[in-house]
Amino acid sequence: MKPNIYIGSDHAGWELKEEVKAFLEKEGYTTTDMGNDNLVEDDDYPDFGYAVAKRVMTDDNARGIVLCGNAQGVCIVANKVRGVRAATGFNKDVAVTSRTDDNSNVICLPGRHLEPKDAMEIVKHWLETPFSGEERHARRLKKLEEIEGEEYKKCA
């Protein structure tokens, strides 16, 4: 069963988001666009990265795709949502290993640094790649869950 896709971007990723969304729909994925609905030059990436990440965590059959200029801003905000494992996907190999090794559920794309054909290849492989389930990777993910449950202490 194909996952539901939640997608969102700021102005720097908006055009690429529209192309990726059309590609996903052509491939038979159900997509929900979390914004922005049109190009707004002074919008803010945290709004869209957070909206996508929250929806991914409320849908058991979901993945998220977020875009901004360099992918870092949306990645930072998405990873603030408990249970999200957002990874930057600047090429196919990185995106694939973010699934096999880290079981990423949100991919972050740099709208200013990817050609549409490259973005679609990255997304296609990321969506089709399962988590390996290897013991060492499962062990590391368990540690991430434990860290999420702790409060961070400020250094004095």
Contacts in CASP RR format, 6 or more apart in sequence:
PFRMAT RR
TARGET T0000
AUTHOR 0000-0000-0000
METHOD contacts of the structure
MODEL  1
MKPNIYIGSDHAGWELKEEVKAFLEKEGYTTTDMGNDNLVEDDDYPDFGY
AVAKRVMTDDNARGIVLCGNAQGVCIVANKVRGVRAATGFNKDVAVTSRT
DDNSNVICLPGRHLEPKDAMEIVKHWLETPFSGEERHARRLKKLEEIEGE
EYKKCA
1 61 0 8 1.000
2 28 0 8 1.000
2 29 0 8 1.000
2 30 0 8 1.000
2 127 0 8 1.000
3 29 0 8 1.000
3 61 0 8 1.000
3 62 0 8 1.000
3 63 0 8 1.000
3 127 0 8 1.000
4 29 0 8 1.000
4 30 0 8 1.000
4 31 0 8 1.000
4 32 0 8 1.000
4 59 0 8 1.000
4 61 0 8 1.000
4 62 0 8 1.000
4 63 0 8 1.000
5 24 0 8 1.000
5 29 0 8 1.000
5 30 0 8 1.000
5 31 0 8 1.000
5 32 0 8 1.000
5 62 0 8 1.000
5 63 0 8 1.000
5 64 0 8 1.000
5 65 0 8 1.000
5 127 0 8 1.000
6 31 0 8 1.000
6 32 0 8 1.000
6 34 0 8 1.000
6 51 0 8 1.000
6 52 0 8 1.000
6 55 0 8 1.000
6 56 0 8 1.000
6 59 0 8 1.000
6 62 0 8 1.000
6 63 0 8 1.000
6 64 0 8 1.000
6 65 0 8 1.000
7 17 0 8 1.000
7 20 0 8 1.000
7 21 0 8 1.000
7 24 0 8 1.000
7 31 0 8 1.000
7 32 0 8 1.000
7 33 0 8 1.000
7 34 0 8 1.000
7 52 0 8 1.000
7 64 0 8 1.000
7 65 0 8 1.000
7 66 0 8 1.000
8 17 0 8 1.000
8 33 0 8 1.000
8 34 0 8 1.000
8 35 0 8 1.000
8 36 0 8 1.000
8 48 0 8 1.000
8 49 0 8 1.000
8 51 0 8 1.000
8 52 0 8 1.000
8 65 0 8 1.000
8 66 0 8 1.000
8 67 0 8 1.000
9 16 0 8 1.000
9 17 0 8 1.000
9 35 0 8 1.000
9 36 0 8 1.000
9 45 0 8 1.000
9 48 0 8 1.000
9 66 0 8 1.000
9 67 0 8 1.000
9 68 0 8 1.000
9 74 0 8 1.000
9 111 0 8 1.000
10 36 0 8 1.000
10 43 0 8 1.000
10 44 0 8 1.000
10 45 0 8 1.000
10 47 0 8 1.000
10 48 0 8 1.000
10 67 0 8 1.000
10 68 0 8 1.000
10 69 0 8 1.000
10 74 0 8 1.000
11 36 0 8 1.000
11 39 0 8 1.000
11 40 0 8 1.000
11 41 0 8 1.000
11 42 0 8 1.000
11 43 0 8 1.000
12 45 0 8 1.000
12 67 0 8 1.000
12 68 0 8 1.000
12 69 0 8 1.000
12 111 0 8 1.000
12 112 0 8 1.000
13 67 0 8 1.000
13 68 0 8 1.000
13 69 0 8 1.000
13 109 0 8 1.000
13 111 0 8 1.000
13 112 0 8 1.000
14 36 0 8 1.000
14 38 0 8 1.000
14 39 0 8 1.000
14 67 0 8 1.000
15 39 0 8 1.000
15 111 0 8 1.000
16 67 0 8 1.000
16 109 0 8 1.000
16 111 0 8 1.000
16 114 0 8 1.000
16 116 0 8 1.000
16 119 0 8 1.000
17 33 0 8 1.000
17 65 0 8 1.000
17 67 0 8 1.000
19 116 0 8 1.000
19 119 0 8 1.000
19 120 0 8 1.000
20 65 0 8 1.000
20 67 0 8 1.000
20 109 0 8 1.000
20 116 0 8 1.000
20 119 0 8 1.000
20 120 0 8 1.000
20 123 0 8 1.000
21 31 0 8 1.000
21 33 0 8 1.000
23 120 0 8 1.000
23 123 0 8 1.000
24 31 0 8 1.000
24 123 0 8 1.000
25 31 0 8 1.000
27 124 0 8 1.000
29 127 0 8 1.000
32 55 0 8 1.000
34 48 0 8 1.000
34 49 0 8 1.000
34 51 0 8 1.000
34 52 0 8 1.000
34 55 0 8 1.000
35 48 0 8 1.000
35 51 0 8 1.000
36 43 0 8 1.000
36 48 0 8 1.000
45 66 0 8 1.000
45 68 0 8 1.000
45 69 0 8 1.000
45 73 0 8 1.000
45 74 0 8 1.000
45 77 0 8 1.000
46 73 0 8 1.000
46 77 0 8 1.000
48 66 0 8 1.000
48 68 0 8 1.000
48 74 0 8 1.000
49 66 0 8 1.000
49 74 0 8 1.000
49 77 0 8 1.000
49 78 0 8 1.000
50 77 0 8 1.000
50 78 0 8 1.000
50 80 0 8 1.000
50 81 0 8 1.000
52 64 0 8 1.000
52 65 0 8 1.000
52 66 0 8 1.000
52 74 0 8 1.000
52 78 0 8 1.000
52 106 0 8 1.000
53 64 0 8 1.000
53 66 0 8 1.000
53 77 0 8 1.000
53 78 0 8 1.000
53 79 0 8 1.000
53 80 0 8 1.000
53 81 0 8 1.000
53 84 0 8 1.000
53 86 0 8 1.000
53 106 0 8 1.000
54 81 0 8 1.000
55 62 0 8 1.000
55 64 0 8 1.000
56 62 0 8 1.000
56 63 0 8 1.000
56 64 0 8 1.000
56 81 0 8 1.000
56 84 0 8 1.000
56 105 0 8 1.000
56 106 0 8 1.000
57 81 0 8 1.000
57 82 0 8 1.000
57 83 0 8 1.000
57 84 0 8 1.000
62 105 0 8 1.000
63 105 0 8 1.000
63 106 0 8 1.000
63 107 0 8 1.000
63 127 0 8 1.000
64 105 0 8 1.000
64 106 0 8 1.000
64 107 0 8 1.000
65 106 0 8 1.000
65 107 0 8 1.000
65 109 0 8 1.000
65 123 0 8 1.000
66 74 0 8 1.000
66 75 0 8 1.000
66 78 0 8 1.000
66 86 0 8 1.000
66 106 0 8 1.000
66 107 0 8 1.000
66 108 0 8 1.000
66 109 0 8 1.000
67 74 0 8 1.000
67 108 0 8 1.000
67 109 0 8 1.000
67 110 0 8 1.000
67 111 0 8 1.000
68 74 0 8 1.000
68 108 0 8 1.000
68 110 0 8 1.000
68 111 0 8 1.000
69 110 0 8 1.000
69 111 0 8 1.000
69 112 0 8 1.000
69 113 0 8 1.000
70 110 0 8 1.000
70 111 0 8 1.000
70 112 0 8 1.000
70 113 0 8 1.000
71 88 0 8 1.000
71 89 0 8 1.000
71 90 0 8 1.000
71 108 0 8 1.000
71 109 0 8 1.000
71 110 0 8 1.000
71 111 0 8 1.000
71 113 0 8 1.000
72 88 0 8 1.000
72 108 0 8 1.000
73 108 0 8 1.000
74 86 0 8 1.000
74 108 0 8 1.000
75 86 0 8 1.000
75 87 0 8 1.000
75 88 0 8 1.000
75 106 0 8 1.000
75 108 0 8 1.000
78 84 0 8 1.000
78 86 0 8 1.000
78 106 0 8 1.000
78 108 0 8 1.000
79 85 0 8 1.000
79 86 0 8 1.000
82 148 0 8 1.000
83 105 0 8 1.000
83 145 0 8 1.000
83 148 0 8 1.000
84 105 0 8 1.000
84 106 0 8 1.000
85 102 0 8 1.000
85 103 0 8 1.000
85 104 0 8 1.000
85 105 0 8 1.000
85 106 0 8 1.000
85 141 0 8 1.000
85 144 0 8 1.000
86 104 0 8 1.000
86 105 0 8 1.000
86 106 0 8 1.000
86 107 0 8 1.000
86 108 0 8 1.000
87 94 0 8 1.000
87 95 0 8 1.000
87 98 0 8 1.000
87 102 0 8 1.000
87 104 0 8 1.000
87 106 0 8 1.000
87 107 0 8 1.000
87 108 0 8 1.000
88 94 0 8 1.000
88 107 0 8 1.000
88 108 0 8 1.000
88 109 0 8 1.000
88 110 0 8 1.000
89 95 0 8 1.000
89 98 0 8 1.000
89 107 0 8 1.000
89 108 0 8 1.000
89 109 0 8 1.000
89 110 0 8 1.000
89 122 0 8 1.000
89 126 0 8 1.000
90 109 0 8 1.000
90 110 0 8 1.000
90 113 0 8 1.000
90 114 0 8 1.000
90 122 0 8 1.000
91 118 0 8 1.000
91 122 0 8 1.000
92 121 0 8 1.000
92 122 0 8 1.000
92 125 0 8 1.000
95 107 0 8 1.000
95 122 0 8 1.000
95 123 0 8 1.000
95 125 0 8 1.000
95 126 0 8 1.000
95 129 0 8 1.000
96 125 0 8 1.000
96 126 0 8 1.000
96 129 0 8 1.000
98 104 0 8 1.000
98 107 0 8 1.000
98 126 0 8 1.000
99 126 0 8 1.000
99 129 0 8 1.000
99 130 0 8 1.000
99 131 0 8 1.000
100 129 0 8 1.000
100 130 0 8 1.000
100 131 0 8 1.000
100 132 0 8 1.000
100 137 0 8 1.000
101 132 0 8 1.000
101 137 0 8 1.000
102 137 0 8 1.000
102 140 0 8 1.000
102 141 0 8 1.000
103 131 0 8 1.000
103 133 0 8 1.000
103 137 0 8 1.000
103 141 0 8 1.000
104 126 0 8 1.000
107 122 0 8 1.000
107 123 0 8 1.000
107 126 0 8 1.000
109 119 0 8 1.000
109 122 0 8 1.000
109 123 0 8 1.000
111 119 0 8 1.000
114 122 0 8 1.000
131 137 0 8 1.000
END
